[in-house]
């Protein structure tokens, strides 16, 4: 029973507060929205506008001193232990609510019940638990009250920026805590979310599972939800050889998947080859070279930067693929507003890659040409 009640709360947070209210990745039926608002009032006392504003600010100011709950600046221990306190402190910031809390509920129920009596719901929930379960009801109530502060405010906001794996090198430290988003409804897939914040689906890899997406699919089948956006799908046409405007736009659209492929197809095999070429005195540096060469540069600390430079000094080929990786990222950073400039820059990048003499880099340049905004036509 406790797991069922807490799971309803998790679904309310991930589907309603997070994917609908904060990011507008889907639409929800008014009846479902009212249910989620009422349930969150009962079980958390959280206000839609406050939660939405704080989360939007987290994305806008991620890993900066203005981030409401960044473990990078506030410390992992602080976020884990005091995640709920950080939330409440930011909820009192009127500027945060004004800037980031737009388009949130402001109806009669919000003004006269949910916002006016923020602890009324959790008090009512305590009385209901007592009536249903007797003295044991206080344990049920305590678990309900602690679930979101511990797992969402603490674990996701803390561990989700400190430990785990990264499918994509987004510009902040977000990680996927686990590949199976069950305990926190899919929020475990935090790196995927920070890479594609407006996607209603948080799983990306075939082996990842997003419980929240399962509920969204069910709500959609029942006519209670409509998905607006998911992460882009990278289409490739194997025999495509022309690097045209379609290719340029597809590369821009799928840049995070493409950089993940660069790590897999270029960096990984080159590091393995170079490991066998260097002498024992520096081989220990190359054991972490794959991570250092693919890591978002703004996330490298001084120690990692020093190790990276040592690796590059001992391997000209790794220096080339690292510089080519940075150059590829610069293409969509500087030219994304002008398709023709991007196309020219991509063609130049591919020409240089093909002339590098590094087979993995040459093969990757050939792969880039195959990307398209549309899937390959079916052959009958």
HELIX and SHEET records of a PDB file:
HELIX    1   1 UNK A    2  UNK A   11  1                                  10    
HELIX    2   2 UNK A   12  UNK A   22  3                                  11    
HELIX    3   3 UNK A   30  UNK A   43  1                                  14    
HELIX    4   4 UNK A   48  UNK A   60  1                                  13    
HELIX    5   5 UNK A   71  UNK A   74  1                                   4    
HELIX    6   6 UNK A   76  UNK A   91  1                                  16    
HELIX    7   7 UNK A   94  UNK A  100  1                                   7    
HELIX    8   8 UNK A  108  UNK A  109  1                                   2    
HELIX    9   9 UNK A  110  UNK A  114  3                                   5    
HELIX   10  10 UNK A  120  UNK A  133  1                                  14    
HELIX   11  11 UNK A  136  UNK A  147  1                                  12    
HELIX   12  12 UNK A  148  UNK A  156  3                                   9    
HELIX   13  13 UNK A  157  UNK A  158  1                                   2    
HELIX   14  14 UNK A  159  UNK A  161  5                                   3    
HELIX   15  15 UNK A  190  UNK A  195  1                                   6    
HELIX   16  16 UNK A  211  UNK A  221  1                                  11    
HELIX   17  17 UNK A  245  UNK A  253  1                                   9    
HELIX   18  18 UNK A  255  UNK A  262  1                                   8    
HELIX   19  19 UNK A  263  UNK A  267  3                                   5    
HELIX   20  20 UNK A  268  UNK A  275  1                                   8    
HELIX   21  21 UNK A  280  UNK A  286  1                                   7    
HELIX   22  22 UNK A  289  UNK A  294  1                                   6    
HELIX   23  23 UNK A  297  UNK A  299  5                                   3    
HELIX   24  24 UNK A  302  UNK A  314  1                                  13    
HELIX   25  25 UNK A  316  UNK A  335  1                                  20    
HELIX   26  26 UNK A  339  UNK A  354  1                                  16    
HELIX   27  27 UNK A  359  UNK A  368  1                                  10    
SHEET    1   A 2 UNK A  26  UNK A  28  0                                        
SHEET    2   A 2 UNK A 225  UNK A 227 -1                                        
SHEET    1   B 2 UNK A 180  UNK A 181  0                                        
SHEET    2   B 2 UNK A 209  UNK A 210  1                                        
SHEET    1   C 2 UNK A 235  UNK A 236  0                                        
SHEET    2   C 2 UNK A 371  UNK A 372 -1                                        
END                                                                             
